[in-house]
Amino acid sequence: MKREAFLEEIKEAIQADELNESDFLLDMDEWDSLAETAVLLAFSSNLNLFLEVSKIRECNTVKELLDLGNAEYE
Protein backbone atom coordinates (compact mmCIF):
# COMPACT_ATOMS: atom_id res chain seq x y z
CA MET A 1 0.00 0.00 0.00
CA LYS A 2 1.23 3.47 -0.83
CA ARG A 3 1.59 6.14 1.83
CA GLU A 4 -1.12 8.31 0.22
CA ALA A 5 -3.57 5.41 0.20
CA PHE A 6 -2.83 4.69 3.84
CA LEU A 7 -3.49 8.35 4.68
CA GLU A 8 -6.95 7.86 3.14
CA GLU A 9 -7.44 4.71 5.24
CA ILE A 10 -6.64 6.66 8.41
CA LYS A 11 -8.96 9.47 7.33
CA GLU A 12 -11.80 6.99 6.94
CA ALA A 13 -10.93 5.13 10.13
CA ILE A 14 -11.16 8.24 12.28
CA GLN A 15 -14.06 9.66 10.23
CA ALA A 16 -12.32 12.93 9.41
CA ASP A 17 -13.53 15.17 6.60
CA GLU A 18 -10.01 16.30 5.75
CA LEU A 19 -6.62 14.97 6.78
CA ASN A 20 -3.20 16.32 5.88
CA GLU A 21 0.26 15.26 6.98
CA SER A 22 0.82 18.66 8.60
CA ASP A 23 -2.25 18.35 10.86
CA PHE A 24 -1.63 18.17 14.60
CA LEU A 25 -3.43 15.20 16.08
CA LEU A 26 -4.48 16.91 19.31
CA ASP A 27 -5.99 19.80 17.34
CA MET A 28 -8.40 17.44 15.59
CA ASP A 29 -11.89 17.03 17.02
CA GLU A 30 -11.89 13.42 15.81
CA TRP A 31 -8.72 12.48 17.71
CA ASP A 32 -9.55 10.49 20.85
CA SER A 33 -8.95 7.01 22.27
CA LEU A 34 -11.33 5.48 19.72
CA ALA A 35 -9.36 7.12 16.92
CA GLU A 36 -6.14 5.71 18.38
CA THR A 37 -7.68 2.24 18.33
CA ALA A 38 -8.96 2.71 14.78
CA VAL A 39 -5.46 3.75 13.66
CA LEU A 40 -3.90 0.72 15.35
CA LEU A 41 -6.36 -1.49 13.49
CA ALA A 42 -5.58 0.31 10.22
CA PHE A 43 -1.87 -0.35 10.69
CA SER A 44 -2.45 -4.03 11.42
CA SER A 45 -5.01 -4.72 8.69
CA ASN A 46 -3.49 -2.61 5.90
CA LEU A 47 0.23 -2.83 6.58
CA ASN A 48 0.45 -5.97 8.73
CA LEU A 49 2.22 -3.79 11.30
CA PHE A 50 1.38 -4.33 14.95
CA LEU A 51 2.15 -1.28 17.09
CA GLU A 52 1.80 -0.48 20.75
CA VAL A 53 -0.63 2.33 21.53
CA SER A 54 2.29 4.18 23.14
CA LYS A 55 3.87 4.55 19.67
CA ILE A 56 0.68 6.21 18.42
CA ARG A 57 0.56 8.51 21.44
CA GLU A 58 4.15 9.67 20.83
CA CYS A 59 3.08 11.17 17.49
CA ASN A 60 2.23 14.86 17.33
CA THR A 61 1.31 15.16 13.66
CA VAL A 62 -0.29 13.00 11.01
CA LYS A 63 3.12 12.89 9.28
CA GLU A 64 4.73 11.36 12.37
CA LEU A 65 1.90 8.85 12.49
CA LEU A 66 2.39 7.90 8.85
CA ASP A 67 6.16 7.68 9.37
CA LEU A 68 5.56 4.72 11.70
CA GLY A 69 4.75 2.66 8.61
CA ASN A 70 7.64 3.84 6.41
CA ALA A 71 9.21 0.37 6.12
CA GLU A 72 5.89 -1.13 4.97
CA TYR A 73 4.88 1.22 2.14
CA GLU A 74 5.33 0.23 -1.50
C-alpha positions in Angstrom: 0.0 0.0 0.0 1.2 3.5 -0.8 1.6 6.1 1.8 -1.1 8.3 0.2 -3.6 5.4 0.2 -2.8 4.7 3.8 -3.5 8.4 4.7 -6.9 7.9 3.1 -7.4 4.7 5.2 -6.6 6.7 8.4 -9.0 9.5 7.3 -11.8 7.0 6.9 -10.9 5.1 10.1 -11.2 8.2 12.3 -14.1 9.7 10.2 -12.3 12.9 9.4 -13.5 15.2 6.6 -10.0 16.3 5.7 -6.6 15.0 6.8 -3.2 16.3 5.9 0.3 15.3 7.0 0.8 18.7 8.6 -2.2 18.3 10.9 -1.6 18.2 14.6 -3.4 15.2 16.1 -4.5 16.9 19.3 -6.0 19.8 17.3 -8.4 17.4 15.6 -11.9 17.0 17.0 -11.9 13.4 15.8 -8.7 12.5 17.7 -9.5 10.5 20.9 -8.9 7.0 22.3 -11.3 5.5 19.7 -9.4 7.1 16.9 -6.1 5.7 18.4 -7.7 2.2 18.3 -9.0 2.7 14.8 -5.5 3.7 13.7 -3.9 0.7 15.4 -6.4 -1.5 13.5 -5.6 0.3 10.2 -1.9 -0.3 10.7 -2.4 -4.0 11.4 -5.0 -4.7 8.7 -3.5 -2.6 5.9 0.2 -2.8 6.6 0.5 -6.0 8.7 2.2 -3.8 11.3 1.4 -4.3 15.0 2.1 -1.3 17.1 1.8 -0.5 20.8 -0.6 2.3 21.5 2.3 4.2 23.1 3.9 4.6 19.7 0.7 6.2 18.4 0.6 8.5 21.4 4.1 9.7 20.8 3.1 11.2 17.5 2.2 14.9 17.3 1.3 15.2 13.7 -0.3 13.0 11.0 3.1 12.9 9.3 4.7 11.4 12.4 1.9 8.8 12.5 2.4 7.9 8.9 6.2 7.7 9.4 5.6 4.7 11.7 4.8 2.7 8.6 7.6 3.8 6.4 9.2 0.4 6.1 5.9 -1.1 5.0 4.9 1.2 2.1 5.3 0.2 -1.5 
